[in-house]
Every structure is written in structure tokens, then in C-alpha cells.
Amino acid sequence: MVTIKEVKSTIAVSIAAAFGFIIALIWRDIIIGLLNWSGLSVSDFYNAEDPVIAAIIAIVVAVIITIICVVGILYITKWGGAEKK
């Protein structure tokens, strides 16, 4: 029989993984954009008038999203009752 604690733990792990994927996807776009900006054409990132400002804004947004997701991971992990080993 599955207990409520096991269900909460499974949900918490799934949500934490989703936050991790969000962080990875955000940083992937920034890394590709910076490679394009440096002349290594990987793909089209920003068609901005000032690529330096666009890159700075993208990095700031990625840092903010990373912090929010890490806090979310910590909260969900605590809620799910996942214990440290």
C-alpha cells in the first residue's frame, strides 16, 4: 500500500527535477547566445540592436530564475519529506 508520505516524496522529487530542467534550459539559451555573439554561430539567439545589453539582461534573468527555482527545490524537498543522506 502506498502511503501519503511516499506520494508526497515522489511529487517533491518530480517537481524538483522540473525546476532543474527549467534552470538548464534557461542557461542553455544564454550559452548559445553568448557563443553566437562571440562569432561562433550556433543558432539565432537575439536580434537586438545592442547585443551586450541583451546578453546582460538574459544573464540577470537567468540568475533570478535560478534563485527562484533553487528556493522552490528546497521548499518542495522539505514539503515532500525527502531526508538528507
C-alpha positions in Angstrom: 0.0 0.0 0.0 1.3 3.4 -1.0 1.4 6.0 1.9 0.8 9.7 1.7 4.4 10.3 2.7 5.6 8.2 -0.3 3.3 10.1 -2.7 4.5 13.5 -1.4 8.1 12.4 -1.7 7.6 11.3 -5.3 5.8 14.5 -6.2 8.5 16.6 -4.5 11.3 14.8 -6.4 9.4 15.3 -9.7 8.8 19.0 -9.1 12.5 19.5 -8.0 13.6 17.8 -11.3 11.2 20.1 -13.3 12.8 23.1 -11.6 16.2 21.8 -12.5 15.2 21.4 -16.2 13.9 25.0 -16.2 17.3 26.2 -14.9 19.2 24.1 -17.5 17.1 25.3 -20.4 17.5 29.0 -19.4 21.2 28.7 -19.1 21.4 26.7 -22.4 19.8 29.6 -24.3 22.3 32.1 -22.7 25.3 29.9 -23.5 24.2 29.5 -27.1 23.5 33.3 -27.3 27.0 34.1 -26.0 28.6 31.7 -28.5 26.7 33.4 -31.3 27.7 36.8 -30.0 31.3 35.8 -29.9 31.2 34.8 -33.6 30.7 31.0 -33.2 27.3 30.9 -35.0 25.4 28.2 -33.2 21.9 29.5 -33.7 19.9 32.7 -33.8 19.7 34.0 -30.2 18.9 37.7 -30.1 18.2 40.1 -32.9 18.9 43.1 -30.6 20.3 46.5 -31.5 22.7 46.1 -28.6 23.8 42.5 -28.1 25.8 43.4 -25.0 22.7 44.7 -23.2 20.7 41.8 -24.4 23.3 39.4 -23.0 23.4 41.2 -19.7 19.6 41.2 -19.4 19.5 37.5 -20.3 22.1 36.6 -17.6 20.3 38.6 -14.9 17.0 37.0 -15.8 18.7 33.5 -15.7 20.2 34.2 -12.3 16.9 35.3 -10.9 15.1 32.3 -12.3 17.8 30.0 -11.0 17.5 31.5 -7.5 13.7 31.1 -7.6 14.0 27.5 -8.8 16.5 26.6 -6.2 14.3 28.1 -3.4 11.4 26.1 -5.0 13.5 22.9 -5.0 14.4 23.4 -1.3 10.8 24.2 -0.3 9.3 21.2 -2.3 12.0 18.9 -1.0 11.2 19.9 2.6 7.4 19.6 1.9 8.0 16.1 0.4 9.9 15.0 3.4 13.0 13.9 1.4 15.7 13.3 4.0 19.3 14.2 3.6 21.6 11.2 3.5 
